[in-house]
Amino acid sequence: MGEVNANFMVVDAARSRMKLEPRSPQTVCPYSGYVGLDAEFNHPDDMKAAVEVVKHAAMSDVEEMLASAFKGLNSRSSRNSLVRIEAKVSSRPRPKPRFSRRDLLREMECDHCGRDYGVYAIALFCPDCGAPNLRLHFSRECKLVGEQVELADTLSSGRQELAYRLLGNAHEDVLTAFEATLKVAYQFALRQRPEIKAKPVKNDFQNVHFGKDRFSAFDFDPYDSLSADELAVLRLNIQKRHIIGHNLGVVDAKFAEQATDARIGETVHLIGRDIIQFASIGQKVIYRLDQWIGGTTSPTPLNP
């Protein structure tokens, strides 16, 4: 966990989704939701780093103290003495130790309590207040996808192949993040309901029908906030991802049946605004998951 946004105001609506009062001497596991004392979450590498920081400070203090003591000794020695003793403290500059954790790949700021924190991959809860933060992760993915689309749009007409590659990567990133987020939420739900026995997930969440079937064990449908048109767009884009990832973007018969403007053997069309729409529809599904995990509606709006 890092610093707290000094200008952040915690509203009452946000507190209803929290497991803890922010800044308490407890921490919430961002992956499991377990609540424990701060000391239970000390990483061995962090403890070693703390020792190095104290060691550096102690050595600096000792050097400063010795230098001060010998400086006083030198000043008491007379210049006219037959024998003059002069003492010096030799020290070399020691840079202050700095540590970084390579496993903290993503920095977040909880939009419920304002705490800055870092997590690996996808986490479900803020470690400070315990509020569900699942949708924040997907929102970050959408932002990165938007930047990829913007970058592709800036390329000249002579670099269309690169632009298409960038758009293809952005499109694949949407589904990869969408699938991973659904999987994390589903596995969390299974841990809360050990009586439900389930087979390995594999790639079930690359298919809307299979995804619905998985969550039906909890009497929940993460897609129920989508209109029929949005659901159709989601299905089409999931299939488009398979064409891009496994068929080098070349339209096959299965995809041609779903997309009226696609012709077998041609390269599938990729348009930036369609990718943004795909991400936005995925965000609605993840927002619904976030509500389900938290038990209440999130008080803060989604990023547009």
C-alpha positions in Angstrom: 0.0 0.0 0.0 1.1 3.5 -0.8 0.0 7.0 0.1 -3.5 8.3 0.5 -4.9 11.0 -1.8 -5.0 14.0 0.6 -7.9 15.6 -1.3 -10.1 12.4 -1.4 -13.4 12.6 0.4 -15.0 9.3 1.6 -18.7 9.5 1.1 -21.3 7.6 3.1 -22.5 5.6 0.1 -18.9 4.2 -0.3 -18.8 3.1 3.3 -21.6 0.6 2.7 -19.3 -1.4 0.4 -16.3 -1.4 2.7 -15.1 -4.2 4.9 -13.0 -1.9 7.1 -12.8 1.7 8.2 -10.0 3.2 6.0 -6.6 3.6 7.7 -7.3 1.1 10.4 -4.5 -1.2 11.7 -5.9 -4.1 9.6 -5.5 -5.1 5.9 -7.8 -6.8 3.5 -6.3 -9.4 1.1 -7.1 -8.0 -2.3 -7.5 -11.5 -3.8 -9.5 -13.4 -1.2 -11.1 -10.7 0.9 -9.5 -12.0 4.1 -9.2 -9.4 6.9 -6.2 -9.5 9.2 -3.7 -7.4 11.2 -1.2 -5.4 9.1 1.6 -7.6 10.4 0.1 -10.7 8.8 0.7 -9.1 5.4 4.4 -8.2 5.8 6.3 -9.6 2.8 9.7 -11.1 3.6 11.3 -8.9 0.9 9.7 -5.8 2.5 11.1 -6.9 5.9 14.6 -7.2 4.5 14.2 -3.8 2.9 13.2 -2.3 6.2 16.4 -3.7 7.9 18.6 -2.2 5.1 17.0 1.2 5.6 17.6 1.1 9.4 21.1 -0.2 8.8 21.9 2.7 6.4 20.5 5.3 8.9 22.5 3.7 11.8 25.8 3.8 9.9 25.2 7.4 8.9 24.5 8.3 12.5 27.7 6.5 13.7 29.9 8.3 11.1 28.4 11.6 12.1 28.9 11.0 15.8 32.6 9.9 15.3 33.3 12.8 13.0 32.0 15.2 15.7 34.0 13.5 18.5 37.3 13.6 16.7 36.7 17.1 15.5 36.6 18.1 19.2 39.8 16.1 19.9 41.7 17.9 17.2 40.6 21.3 18.4 42.0 20.5 21.9 45.5 19.6 20.6 47.9 22.6 20.8 49.7 23.6 17.6 52.8 24.3 19.7 53.0 20.8 21.2 56.1 18.7 20.5 53.8 15.9 19.5 50.6 16.6 17.8 47.9 14.0 17.3 45.2 14.6 14.7 42.4 12.1 13.9 40.2 12.0 10.9 37.1 9.9 10.1 37.2 8.5 6.6 33.7 7.9 5.2 32.4 7.4 1.7 29.0 8.5 0.5 26.4 5.8 0.9 23.4 6.2 -1.4 20.1 5.7 0.4 18.8 2.2 -0.4 15.8 2.1 -2.7 13.7 -0.9 -3.3 11.2 -1.9 -6.0 8.9 -4.9 -6.2 8.8 -6.2 -9.7 5.8 -8.4 -8.8 3.6 -5.3 -8.2 2.7 -4.8 -11.9 -0.3 -2.5 -11.5 -0.8 0.6 -9.4 -4.4 1.5 -8.4 -6.2 4.2 -6.5 -9.3 3.0 -4.7 -12.2 5.2 -5.7 -13.9 4.5 -2.4 -11.2 5.5 0.1 -8.5 7.1 -2.0 -5.7 4.7 -1.0 -2.9 4.1 -3.6 -1.9 0.5 -3.8 -0.1 -2.0 -6.1 -1.3 -5.5 -7.0 -0.3 -8.4 -9.2 -2.7 -9.1 -12.1 -6.4 -8.8 -11.1 -7.5 -8.1 -7.5 -11.1 -7.9 -6.2 -10.7 -5.7 -3.1 -8.9 -2.6 -1.9 -6.4 -3.7 0.8 -7.2 -0.6 2.9 -11.0 -0.5 3.1 -12.0 -3.8 1.4 -14.3 -2.2 -1.1 -14.7 -4.2 -4.4 -12.4 -2.8 -7.0 -12.9 -5.3 -9.8 -14.3 -2.8 -12.2 -11.4 -0.5 -11.7 -9.0 -3.1 -13.1 -11.1 -3.5 -16.3 -11.5 0.3 -16.5 -7.7 0.5 -16.6 -7.6 -2.1 -19.5 -10.2 0.0 -21.4 -8.1 3.1 -21.0 -5.0 1.3 -22.4 -7.1 -0.1 -25.3 -8.3 3.4 -26.0 -4.7 4.6 -26.1 -3.8 1.8 -28.6 -6.7 2.9 -30.8 -5.6 6.5 -30.7 -2.0 5.5 -31.6 -3.3 3.5 -34.6 -5.3 6.5 -35.8 -2.2 8.7 -35.8 -0.3 6.5 -38.3 0.0 7.6 -41.9 -1.6 5.9 -44.8 1.7 4.2 -45.6 1.7 2.3 -42.3 -1.7 0.7 -42.5 -0.3 -2.7 -41.8 1.1 -1.6 -38.5 -2.2 0.3 -37.7 -4.2 -2.9 -38.4 -1.8 -4.9 -36.1 -2.2 -2.3 -33.3 -6.0 -2.5 -33.6 -5.9 -6.3 -33.7 -3.8 -6.3 -30.5 -6.2 -3.8 -28.9 -9.2 -6.0 -29.8 -7.6 -9.1 -28.4 -6.7 -7.3 -25.2 -10.3 -6.5 -24.6 -11.3 -10.1 -24.7 -8.3 -11.3 -22.7 -9.0 -8.8 -19.9 -12.8 -9.6 -20.1 -12.2 -13.4 -19.9 -9.6 -13.1 -17.1 -11.9 -10.8 -15.0 -14.9 -13.2 -15.3 -12.6 -16.1 -14.4 -11.3 -14.3 -11.3 -14.8 -13.4 -10.1 -16.1 -17.0 -10.7 -13.2 -18.6 -8.8 -13.7 -16.2 -5.9 -17.4 -17.2 -5.9 -16.5 -20.9 -5.8 -14.3 -20.3 -2.7 -17.3 -18.8 -1.0 -19.5 -21.7 -1.8 -17.3 -24.9 -1.4 -20.4 -27.1 -1.7 -20.5 -26.3 -5.4 -18.3 -28.6 -7.3 -17.1 -27.4 -10.7 -14.9 -28.6 -13.5 -11.8 -26.6 -14.6 -12.9 -23.4 -16.3 -10.5 -23.6 -19.3 -11.8 -21.1 -21.9 -15.5 -21.1 -21.0 -15.6 -17.4 -20.6 -14.7 -16.8 -24.2 -18.3 -17.9 -24.9 -21.4 -16.1 -23.6 -23.5 -19.2 -23.3 -20.9 -21.2 -21.4 -20.2 -18.1 -19.2 -23.9 -17.8 -18.3 -24.0 -21.5 -17.5 -21.0 -21.2 -15.1 -22.6 -18.4 -13.1 -26.1 -20.0 -13.1 -24.8 -22.2 -10.2 -25.0 -19.1 -8.1 -28.4 -18.0 -9.5 -26.6 -15.0 -11.1 -26.3 -13.8 -14.7 -23.5 -11.3 -15.3 -24.9 -10.4 -18.7 -28.4 -9.5 -17.5 -27.6 -5.7 -17.8 -27.1 -6.0 -21.5 -29.7 -5.3 -24.2 -30.3 -7.9 -26.9 -28.3 -5.7 -29.4 -25.4 -5.3 -26.9 -25.3 -9.1 -26.3 -25.2 -9.7 -30.1 -22.3 -7.2 -30.5 -20.5 -8.9 -27.6 -20.9 -12.4 -29.2 -19.8 -11.1 -32.6 -16.6 -9.5 -31.2 -15.7 -12.6 -29.2 -15.9 -14.5 -32.5 -13.9 -11.8 -34.2 -11.2 -12.2 -31.7 -10.9 -15.9 -32.7 -10.5 -14.9 -36.3 -7.8 -12.4 -35.5 -5.9 -14.6 -33.0 -6.2 -18.0 -34.7 -6.9 -17.3 -38.4 -4.6 -14.3 -39.1 -7.7 -12.1 -39.5 -9.1 -14.1 -42.5 -12.9 -14.5 -42.4 -14.1 -18.1 -42.3 -17.6 -19.6 -42.9 -18.6 -19.5 -39.2 -17.8 -15.9 -38.8 -19.4 -14.9 -42.1 -22.7 -16.4 -40.8 -22.7 -13.9 -37.9 -21.3 -10.8 -39.6 -23.4 -9.7 -42.5 -20.7 -7.5 -44.0 -18.0 -10.2 -43.8 -17.0 -12.3 -46.8 -15.2 -15.6 -46.6 -11.5 -15.3 -47.4 -11.3 -11.5 -46.8 -9.6 -9.8 -43.9 -11.9 -9.0 -41.1 -12.6 -5.3 -40.7 -11.2 -3.5 -37.6 -12.6 -0.1 -36.8 -11.4 1.8 -33.7 -14.9 2.8 -32.5 -16.1 -0.8 -32.7 -13.2 -1.8 -30.4 -14.2 0.9 -28.0 -17.8 -0.3 -28.1 -16.6 -3.8 -27.4 -14.7 -2.6 -24.4 -17.7 -0.5 -23.2 -20.0 -3.5 -23.3 -17.5 -5.6 -21.5 -17.3 -2.9 -18.9 -21.0 -3.1 -18.3 -20.7 -6.8 -17.6 -17.8 -6.3 -15.2 -19.7 -3.5 -13.5 -22.5 -6.0 -12.8 -20.0 -8.4 -11.4 -18.6 -5.8 -9.1 -22.1 -5.0 -7.8 -22.7 -8.7 -7.2 -19.5 -9.2 -5.3 -20.1 -6.0 -3.2 -23.7 -6.7 -2.6 -24.6 -3.0 -3.3 -24.4 -0.6 -6.2 -21.1 1.3 -6.6 -21.6 4.9 -5.7 -19.1 6.2 -8.3 -19.7 6.3 -12.0 -17.7 4.3 -14.5 -15.2 6.0 -16.7 -16.8 6.9 -20.0 
